[in-house]
Amino acid sequence: MNEMDAYTGIAIANAAVALISGISSVVGMARPALAVPDGGQINAGTRFFAYGYGARAVPLSVVLLILLAAGTRGGLAPILVVAGLAQIGDAIIGGGRRNWPMAATCVGLAAVHLLSAWWLTGQ
């Protein structure tokens, strides 16, 4: 795969991850019950968590999508690292709440961002 093809693949993968993160945060703000394990109750803390997640995920997703669409490689790696670290934080939160699907998904999303940042810094 030549460099342009590799970058296109990285851009598509990271755009998909940014969309998953951004859309899931908006869905979580609209339906905070999705963040609660079965039988759990929705309370002010649940809503706070959902909006706190959205306040971070939506802007990160938008910035990442703009940089990817613009083909801006210069500032892309640092944003990918920040987005990847945020996903690791989300995985830790998911694991702490015994929400294993969330934890596993976030680890996968973090890997896409962090491996992409690593690849970009080597170019």
ZASEGU-397857 format. One record per atom (N, C-alpha, C): residue in three letters; x, y, z. Coordinates in steps of 0.2 Angstrom, whole numbers, plus 5000, padded with zeros to 4 digits. Atoms other than C-alpha are relative to their C-alpha. Example, Ala and Ser with C-alpha at 12.3 -4.5 7.8 and 13.67 -1.06 7.14 Angstrom:
BEGIN
ALA500449945000/ALA506249785039/ALA500450065000/SER499649944999/SER506849955036/SER499650055003/
# end
This chain:
BEGIN
MET500449945000/MET500050005000/MET500550065000/ASN499649945000/ASN500750174995/ASN499850055006/GLU500149954995/GLU500850325007/GLU499350035000/MET500749975001/MET499250405000/MET499549955002/ASP500550054999/ASP498250245001/ASP500049985008/ALA500050014993/ALA498850215019/ALA499750065004/TYR500349944997/TYR498450395024/TYR499250004999/THR500750005001/THR496750375016/THR499649955005/GLY500250054996/GLY496450215026/GLY500050025007/ILE500049974993/ILE496950305042/ILE499550055001/ALA500549945000/ALA495850455038/ALA499349975001/ILE500750045000/ILE494350335035/ILE499949975007/ALA500150034994/ALA494650235051/ALA499950055006/ASN500149954995/ASN494850385062/ASN499450044999/ALA500749975000/ALA493350475055/ALA499549965002/ALA500550044998/ALA492350325058/ALA500049995008/VAL500050004993/VAL492950315076/VAL499850075003/ALA500349934998/ALA492650505078/ALA499250005000/LEU500850005001/LEU490850485072/LEU499749955005/ILE500350044994/ILE490550335084/ILE500050035006/SER499949964993/SER491250435099/SER499550065000/GLY500549945000/GLY490250595094/GLY499349985000/ILE500750025000/ILE488650505090/ILE499849975006/SER500250044994/SER488650395105/SER500050055006/SER500149954995/SER488950545116/SER499450045000/VAL500749975001/VAL487450635109/VAL499449965002/VAL500550044998/VAL486450485111/VAL499949995007/GLY499950014992/GLY487050465129/GLY499750065003/MET500349944997/MET486550645132/MET499250005000/ALA500750005001/ALA484850615125/ALA499649945004/ARG500350064997/ARG484550445133/ARG500549985005/PRO499550024995/PRO485650435149/PRO499949935003/ALA500150074997/ALA484850275154/ALA500549954997/LEU499650055004/LEU485950185141/LEU500749995004/ALA499450004996/ALA487450225153/ALA500049965006/VAL500150034994/VAL486650135167/VAL499949924999/PRO500250075000/PRO486749945170/PRO499349985001/ASP500750034999/ASP485149845170/ASP499850015007/GLY500249994994/GLY484149895185/GLY500250065004/GLY499749934997/GLY485150055189/GLY499550054999/GLN500549945000/GLN484250215192/GLN500350064996/ILE499749945003/ILE484450375182/ILE499950065006/ASN500049944995/ASN484950525194/ASN500450054997/ALA499749945002/ALA485750685193/ALA500849984998/GLY499450025002/GLY487450595193/GLY500149974993/THR500150035006/THR486950495178/THR500050054994/ARG500149945005/ARG486450655168/ARG500750045000/PHE499449965000/PHE488050745174/PHE500649964996/PHE499550045003/PHE489150595168/PHE499950014992/ALA500150005007/ALA488250595151/ALA500150074997/TYR499949935003/TYR488350785148/TYR500850015000/GLY499349995000/GLY490150785154/GLY500449964994/TYR499850045005/TYR490550645142/TYR499950044993/GLY500149965006/GLY489750745128/GLY500350064999/ALA499749945000/ALA490550905132/ALA500749994998/ARG499350025002/ARG492250815129/ARG500049974993/ALA500050045006/ALA491750695115/ALA499850044994/VAL500249965006/VAL490850815103/VAL500550044997/PRO499549965002/PRO492150945102/PRO500649964997/LEU499450045002/LEU493550815100/LEU499849974993/SER500250035007/SER492550725086/SER500050054995/VAL500149955005/VAL492150885077/VAL500750034997/VAL499449985002/VAL493950945077/VAL500449954996/LEU499750065003/LEU494650775072/LEU499749994993/LEU500350015006/LEU493350765058/LEU500250064995/ILE499849945004/ILE493850945052/ILE500749994997/LEU499350015002/LEU495750905052/LEU500049944995/LEU499950065004/LEU495450735043/LEU499750034993/ALA500349975007/ALA494350825029/ALA500450044997/ALA499649965003/ALA495550955027/ALA500749974998/GLY499450035002/GLY496950835025/GLY500650035004/THR499549964996/THR497950935038/THR500449945004/ARG499650054996/ARG499350815044/ARG500450035005/GLY499649974995/GLY500350935054/GLY499750005007/GLY500350004993/GLY499150945069/GLY499649945001/LEU500450054999/LEU498350785067/LEU500249955005/ALA499850054995/ALA499450665077/ALA499950035008/PRO500149984993/PRO499350775094/PRO499249995001/ILE500750014999/ILE497450775092/ILE499849925000/LEU500150074999/LEU497450585089/LEU500249975006/VAL499850024993/VAL498450565105/VAL499550025005/VAL500549984995/VAL497250665115/VAL499349964999/ALA500650045001/ALA495750575107/ALA500149935003/GLY499950074997/GLY496550405111/GLY500150005007/LEU500050004992/LEU496950455129/LEU499350005003/ALA500749994998/ALA495150505131/ALA499649945000/GLN500450075000/GLN494550335125/GLN500349955005/ILE499750044995/ILE495750255137/ILE499750015007/GLY500449984994/GLY494950355151/GLY499349975000/ASP500750025000/ASP493250305145/ASP500049925001/ALA499950084999/ALA493850115145/ALA500149995007/ILE499950014993/ILE494450135163/ILE499350015003/ILE500649984997/ILE492750215167/ILE499549944999/GLY500450055002/GLY491850075158/GLY500149945004/GLY499850054996/GLY492849945167/GLY499850005008/GLY500249994993/GLY492550025184/GLY499349995001/ARG500750014999/ARG490750015181/ARG499849934998/ARG500150075002/ARG490849835175/ARG499650004994/ASN500349995007/ASN490249895158/ASN500549974995/TRP499550035004/TRP491349775148/TRP499950014993/PRO500049975007/PRO490649815131/PRO500350074999/MET499749935000/MET491049995134/MET500750005000/ALA499350004999/ALA492749955140/ALA500449974994/ALA499750035006/ALA493149845126/ALA500050044994/THR500149955006/THR492449965113/THR500550055000/CYS499649944999/CYS493450105120/CYS500749984999/VAL499350025001/VAL495050005120/VAL500250004992/GLY499950015008/GLY494849965101/GLY500050074997/LEU500049935003/LEU494450155097/LEU500650035002/ALA499449974998/ALA495950205107/ALA500649984996/ALA499450035005/ALA497050085097/ALA500050034994/VAL500049965007/VAL496450165081/VAL500350065000/HIS499749945000/HIS496850335086/HIS500850005002/LEU499350004998/LEU498550295095/LEU500449974995/LEU499650035006/LEU499150185081/LEU500150044994/SER500049955006/SER498750315068/SER500550055002/ALA499549954998/ALA499650445078/ALA500749984999/TRP499350035001/TRP501150335079/TRP500249994993/TRP499850015007/TRP501150295061/TRP500150074997/LEU499949935003/LEU500950485056/LEU500650035003/THR499349974998/THR502450535067/THR500649974997/GLY499550045003/GLY503450405058/GLY500150024992/GLN500049985007/GLN503050485041/GLN500550064999/
# end
